Amino acid sequence: MSLLVVGLSHRSAPVSILERAALSGETQVKLLQDTLAAEPAAEGTVLATCNRIELYADVDKFHAGVAELSTLLAQHSGVGLEELTPYLYVHYEDRAVHHLFSVACGLDSMVVGEGQILGQIKDALALGQEQHTAGRLLNDLFQQALRVGKRAHSETGIDRAGQSLVTFGLEQLAEGTDAGTTGLDGLSVADVDTWAKGKRALVIGAGSMSSLAAATLARSGVSEVVIANRTLARADRLAQILSEPGGTGVTARAVEMVAVGDELTRADVVVSCTGATGLVLTAEAVEAAARNRRTPLALLDLAMPRDIDAAAHRIPGVRLVDIESLAEASADAPMAADVDQVRGIVSDEVAAFGAAQRAAHITPTVVALRTMAADVVASEVARLEGRLPDLDDKQRAEITQTVRRVVDKLLHAPTVRVKQLASEPGGAGYADALRTLFDLDPETVASVSRADLNDADVKNRGRV
């Protein structure tokens, strides 16, 4: 089996296509179920964010796998296959590993170096585990991706290469105001703080991105944060966390979605990021709120598909920043020197992951060989006991231990060496050679593999 990823992102597709292809939580579950039902795939999980949709699978046939995964993405996204295909990219085996590790480090993000992608990768793995569609390969891959991403952030200054999408969006809103000047590296945090200080903020949604936006605004010095969400209890929980002394200490309150219209007339800055499939704020609603205002209204739409009508940017006194404008603004963002260091980390980790997977591939064969050797020892000891019934327990134990030591010493060097050879590129054939040389039963090897997979499934449940 081999790793395959088929997907599209802000690098390959326009925002209009990404917006239409966005997958809801229920759709992601159905996509995974159908992926496992497809003939070429044995494992699968989906990484869906505001600017990427990627389907990862362990397949036994490359071309059939690409065709099947592409078709499944088209079916579940609602974008026709012919229209979607030009925007899809495909990565296979080591290149697929390299891609995910790069994504985990923030190298493939709209804002280079942003750390929120780690949480999204964690969610993707958790979904695969909950649906029992992520087996040994994808569990190992995504767990390692999380470690690689954390290593990149702890060992390098990749954080300096960019900010979270929330911070970047707020900087774009503040740009051009009297909060400060814009240098080559964009606005500093201090400029955003100056712009945000004393403003009233409305955050629509209470998910991870909305929570990050609310916390960022609170730390930037807004006077009030209002949280609107379809589930009031969730919005209330976030408001309590923000207003606690141990939190940000900002004045925060929760409202139902029906109150968004009224709150819009009082807010100075609005951040929206919901899972809605339609518009949350129409141009008419925004215009009505802006009609009698004396101060500008700043709107930040981080949802995919969009929450706020794109036509709102034409309304006098309204500034709208959305995913599309953020993509354009980030296209010319400077790259930090730390990016090269992170690329080196990714390359090293890809090589290490490949070696570990190749070594693990031969483990069931080695286990089967040692099991066969143990059976031979047991059989010969039993035959000896039949021929020498007068042996006492001490003598029998000594003979048994001696035979086991001889077998272990004979097998030690070959098994250690074959694991080393198997970890190198092109080492997959050593497992076949070992099975042939020792005439190992294929079913015995397969049963060891199944046992390992079952153990891995049990261990990985609840780990993320």
N, C-alpha and C positions, 0 to 999 in steps of 0.2 A: 504494500500500500504506500501511497505517496501524498504529500501535502499539496493542496491546490487552493488558491484564492482567486475569486472572480469578484470584481467590484467596480465602483465608480466613486469619484471624489471631486472636490473643488478643483483639483488639478486636471481632471480629465473631462469634466462635464460643466456646462453652464448652470447657474443657480436655478434657472427655470426647470431644467431636467431633474436636478437634485430635489427640488421642491415637490415635483410630481411623484418622484420615486420614493419619497420618505415612507418609512414603515412604522406602523403603530406597534405597540407591545404585543397585541394579539396576533398581528400579522407576522411578526418575527417568530412567534411560537409555531404558527402553522407552517412557515417557511422551513423551519428546522425539522418538523415532523415529515414534511414532504421530501426534504433532502435525504433523510435516512431511508425513506421508502424508495428512493431512486436507486437503480441497480449499481451505479459506479461508486456510491458513497457509503462508507462504513461509519464515519463520524462527521459531525458538523456543528458549527456555531456561527453566529452572525454578529458583526460589529457595526452598529448603526448609530451614527452621531448626526449633528446638524449639518456636517459637510462631508460625510462619507457613508457608504453602504457597502460592506464587504462580507462575502459568504466564504467561510473557510471550511474545507472538507478533506477527509482522508479518502482518496479514490484509488481504484485499481487500474483505471484506464484514463490516460490524459485527455485525448480528444473527446471521448464520450463524456468524461467529467466536465470539460469546458462547455460542451453543448448542453448538458443537463442543468448545470448550475446557472448558465446564462438564461435558459428558458425559465427556470424557477424564479430567478430575480425579476424577469419581465412579468411573469404571471402574478406575482405577489405585490409588485410595485404598481401595477396598473399601466405601465408604459410598454407599448408594443415592442416586441423583440427587435424588429427591424429598426425602429427608432432608437432603442436603447443600445444596441450593439456597438455603434461607432464610439460610444463613450466608455465602454467597458475596458478594463485592463485585466491581464491574467499574469499571475506569478506562480511558479511551480518549484517544488522542493526547496533547495537552498535559497533561491530568489524569493520565495514566499516567506521563508523565515526572516530573511534580511528585510523584507518589506515591513513585517509586523514589528520587528525590533526597532526599525526606524520610526514607525508610527508611535511606538511606546515612548521613544525619547523626545518626541515633539518635532522631529525633523521633517515630517510630512504634514504638519499642521498648518492651518492658514496663518497663524501667528507662531513662528518658529520658537520652540522651547516651551510652549505652554504646557502646564502640568495636568490639566483637567482630563486629558486623554487617558491617563492611567486609571482613573475612576471608571471611564467608559469601557476600557479593556477588562477591568475587573467585573463590571456588570455583564459583559459579553460572556465571560467564562462562567459566571454564576448562572446565567440563563442556560448555557449548554449543560451544566451540571444538574440543574433542576429538571431539565427535560430529558436527562440521561442520553444526550446526543454527543457529548464530549467524552471520548474515551482516552486511552493512555496518551496518544500523540498530541491531541489538542489540549489536554490538561497540562502535559509537560511544556508544550509550546507557549501557552498563555501565562502559565506560572513563571516561566523563564522570561517572557516579555516584560512582565511586571518588575522582575528583579533587574533586568537590563535598564528599564526606564528609571528606576530608583537610583541605580548606580550612576547613570548619566547625570542626574540632577545633583547627586551628592559629590561626585568626583570632578565635575566641570562647572563652568559658569554658564551653562546653556540657558539658565533662567534669565540671564541678562540679554539673550538674543531676542527675547520677546516676552509678552505677558499673556495672561489668560485672555480669552476672547472677550470677557466682560470688561476687563481693564482697558483693552485695546479699543473696544466700542465706546467706553466713556471718554477716552482720550480724543476719539474722533468727534464726539459731541462737543467737547470743550474746545477743540481746535478752532481758531479764528475768533474766539471770544476775547474779552479783556482779562481772562484769567492768567494770561502769560503768553510768551512767544513760543513758536515751534522751531526747534532745531532739526538737524538732520536725523536725529534719533527719535523724533516725535516728542510729545509732551511728557514732562516728568510727572511723577506721582503728586508732587507739590502743586503743579498746575491744575490737576484734576481736583485736588483738595480745595484749592482756591475757588474753582468754578462751582463745586458742589456745596460748599459751606452755606448752611442756612436754607437750602432748598428743601421743598417737600417732594418726596419720592413715592411713586406708585409702582409696585412690582406685581405683575400679573403672572400667576403660576407659583407653585411652591415646590417644584422639583429641584434637582441638584444645581442646574444652571441658574434658576431663579433665586435659590437660596444663596448661591455665591454672589449674585448681583446685589441682593439685599444686604449681605454682610459687607460687601465692598463699598456700597453707598453709605452705610452706617459708619464705617471707619473713615470715610472721606469727609464726614462732617455734616451730612444732611440733618435737618432739624426733625424730620419725621419720616418714617417708612410705613406705608400702608400695603398690606399683602392681600391680594384678591385671588381666590382660588375656587375651583368648582367644589372641592371638599373643604368646607369651612374649618373643620377640626384641624386639618393639616396646616392651613394658613395660620390658625391661632397658635399652633405649636411653634411655628417658625417665628411668629411675632413675640412670643414669650421668650424664646431663646435669645432673640436680638435685644430685648429690653432688660434682660437679667443683668445684674451688676457684673457677673462673671463673663457676660457676653460683650456686646458693644455698648450697652447702656443707652442706646438711642430710644426715643419715643416710638413705639411700634404698635400697630393694631391690625386686626384682621377684618375683612369684609367679604360678603358674598359677591359672586360675579355680577349679580344684577345691580350692584352699587357702583360698578366701574364707571358708568357715565357721569355720575355725580362727583366721584373722586377725581375724574379727569379734569374737571373745571378748577380744582384746587391744586393739582399737582404741577410741579415745575419740570420734573423729569420722570419719564415712564419707561420701564424696562419690561418687555413681555417675552415670555418663553414658555409656551404651553404645548400640550400634545394635540391641540385641536386640529381638525382637518379643514376647517374653514376659517375665515377672518374673525378675529376677536375684536379688533377695532376697525371700523369702516372709515373711509375718508369723510363721510358725512358726520360721524360721531366726533371725529377729531376736529373738524371745522366748527361744529357747534360749540365745542369746548374752548376753541381758540378765539371765537368771535369777539368776546368781550374782555379778553385778557390784555393786561398792560405789559406783561413779561413774556418772553419767548417760551415755547413749549418744546422740550427736547424728548425725542422718542428713540428708543433703542430696541430693535426687533431682533432677537437671537433665535427665533423659532424657525424650524424647517418642517413642513411648509410655513410660510410667513404668517404671523399673527396680525400684522398691521398692513392695511391697504397701502400699496406702493404710491398711490396717488396722493397720499398725505403730504409728501415732500413738496408738492406744489402749493400748499396752503400757506398764505402769508403768516409769518410769525412762528412757523413750525419747522423744526429741523429733524429729519428722520435718517437714522443710520440703521441699515439692515445687513444681512449676511452678504448680499451682493456688493454693497458699497464697501464693506470690510474686506472682501476679497480683492477689490480693486486697490484699496489703500495699502494692503499688505504686500501686493505684488512687487513693489519697489522698496520694501523694508530692508534695511541693512542686515547683513549676516555677521554675527559675532565670530571672532577667531575660535571660540570654544566649539563651534560646530564641527570643525575638522577633528577635534579631539573626540567628540561624540561619535563621529563616523568611524574612527578607529576602534572605539569600544564596540560598536555594532558589528564590525567585521570580525573582531576577535570572538565575540559571543556567538556569532553565527557558526564559526568554525568549531567552537567548543560544543555547541548544541548538536551539530551534525555528527561529531565524533561520538558523543554520548548516545545518540540514537542508533548509530551503526553498531556500537558496542552492545547496546541493549538488545539489538536484533538477534545476536548470537547467544544470548544468555539462556533462552529455553533449550537450545541444542546442548549447551554445556551441562545444564541441569539434567537433561535426559541422559547424557553420557555418564554422569556420576551416579544417577539412579540405576542405570544398567550395571555399572561396576559394583554398586552396593548389592544388587540382586545376585550377581555372580559370586561375590564373597559369601553371602548368606547361603547360597546353594552349596558351595564347596565346603563350608564349615559344617553344614547339616550332613553332607556325604561323609565327611571325616568322622563325625560323631557316630555314624552308623558303622563305620569300619573299626573305630577304636572306642568301644562303649565303656572302657575302664578309665577313661580320662576323668580326673576330678574337676571341680568347678574352676579352680585356680589355673590348671593347665589349659582347660578349654578357653578361658578368658584370655590367657596369654597368646595362644595360637590365633585366636580371632583378631586380637589387637595387632599382631604381627602382620597378618595377611592384609588387614585394612591399611596399615602404614605403607606396605609395599605398593598397594594399588594407588594410594594417595600420592606417593612420591613419583610413580610412573605417570600419573595424570596431571600433576601440578604444572610442570613446565609447558606441556602442550596447550593446556587450557588457558594459562596466563598469556602465552604468546599468541594464541588464536584470538583472544579478546583484544590484544594490542593491534594485531593486523586488521581485525574487523573494524576497528575505530577509524582506520585510515580510508581516504577516498578509494572506492573500488573494492572495499573489503567485504562486500555483501556475499561474495561467493564462498567465503571460508565456512560459513554455516552449512552450505550444501556439501562442501568437501568433507566436513567432519561427519555429517550424517551418512555419507556414502562409505567413508573409510571404516566406520564402526558399525555399519549396517543398522542404524538406529531406526526404530519404528516411527514413521511420520506422525502417527496418531498420538504417540507418547509426547513428542515435541509439541504438537498442537494443544494437547491437554495442559501442558505447562504454561503455554502462552495464554490459554483461556483462564487459568487460575490466576496468573499475574494480572490480567485485565480486570477480573472480578475484585481482586485485592485493591487494585488502583482505584476502582470505582467506589469502593467502600471508604477508602482513605480520603478521597477527594470530595466526598459529599460534605457540604457545610464548611469547606476550607476557605471559601471566598466570601 
